[in-house]
Amino acid sequence: MKDGKHQTLKEISSEVETYFRGLSYNKQRIRFYQKGWSVIEQFMEENSIEFYEAKVGDAFISKIQGTSDYSELSRREKDLIRCTNVLTEYQNTGSIKFRSILKKIST
């Protein structure tokens, strides 16, 4: 992890992939993130952005979310936001917190 600045998307995503492999993520899960990062890469190319940083992630998320509430987003849009947040969190902290969603089951 560099100082959180001046990393290309390729550099940061490569570091995250290595981090995931160290946590024994399977290939399918890593590919899930790679697909999301390719969409971010396209966004960066369209906007002539060379380096990934938090404000790039924020701009990408704003483009996806628009004026919609998070709960109104599609699964794909939420997945893209997750892929973005993983990059930013890793770049800023050098790790990624595990998240689990508590689902209530009606009885």
URFENLIN-V520939 format. One record per residue. N is the residue number from 0. RES is the residue in three letters. PSI is psi in radians with two decimals (* if undefined). Layout:
# URFENLIN-V520939
{{N	RES	PSI} {N	RES	PSI}}
This chain:
# URFENLIN-V520939
{{0	MET	2.20} {1	LYS	-3.04} {2	ASP	0.34} {3	GLY	0.10} {4	LYS	2.71} {5	HIS	0.84} {6	GLN	2.34} {7	THR	2.85} {8	LEU	-0.68} {9	LYS	-0.73} {10	GLU	-0.88} {11	ILE	-0.71} {12	SER	-0.60} {13	SER	-0.72} {14	GLU	-0.72} {15	VAL	-0.71} {16	GLU	-0.78} {17	THR	-0.75} {18	TYR	-0.82} {19	PHE	-0.73} {20	ARG	-0.66} {21	GLY	-0.44} {22	LEU	0.14} {23	SER	0.58} {24	TYR	2.49} {25	ASN	2.87} {26	LYS	-0.65} {27	GLN	-0.73} {28	ARG	-0.67} {29	ILE	-0.70} {30	ARG	-0.62} {31	PHE	-0.84} {32	TYR	-0.71} {33	GLN	-0.70} {34	LYS	-0.74} {35	GLY	-0.74} {36	TRP	-0.50} {37	SER	-0.56} {38	VAL	-0.69} {39	ILE	-0.72} {40	GLU	-0.74} {41	GLN	-0.78} {42	PHE	-0.78} {43	MET	-0.73} {44	GLU	-0.77} {45	GLU	-0.50} {46	ASN	0.25} {47	SER	0.80} {48	ILE	2.18} {49	GLU	-0.73} {50	PHE	2.47} {51	TYR	2.37} {52	GLU	3.03} {53	ALA	-0.71} {54	LYS	-0.47} {55	VAL	-0.78} {56	GLY	-0.74} {57	ASP	-0.73} {58	ALA	-0.70} {59	PHE	-0.78} {60	ILE	-0.70} {61	SER	-0.66} {62	LYS	-0.73} {63	ILE	-0.85} {64	GLN	-0.61} {65	GLY	-2.26} {66	THR	0.11} {67	SER	2.64} {68	ASP	2.57} {69	TYR	-0.71} {70	SER	-0.35} {71	GLU	-0.13} {72	LEU	2.71} {73	SER	2.89} {74	ARG	-0.75} {75	ARG	-0.77} {76	GLU	-0.72} {77	LYS	-0.67} {78	ASP	-0.72} {79	LEU	-0.67} {80	ILE	-0.73} {81	ARG	-0.78} {82	CYS	-0.68} {83	THR	-0.82} {84	ASN	-0.60} {85	VAL	-0.79} {86	LEU	-0.84} {87	THR	-0.78} {88	GLU	-0.77} {89	TYR	-0.76} {90	GLN	-0.66} {91	ASN	-0.52} {92	THR	-0.35} {93	GLY	0.12} {94	SER	3.02} {95	ILE	2.19} {96	LYS	2.50} {97	PHE	2.42} {98	ARG	2.35} {99	SER	2.55} {100	ILE	2.22} {101	LEU	2.09} {102	LYS	2.29} {103	LYS	2.35} {104	ILE	2.17} {105	SER	2.41} {106	THR	*}}
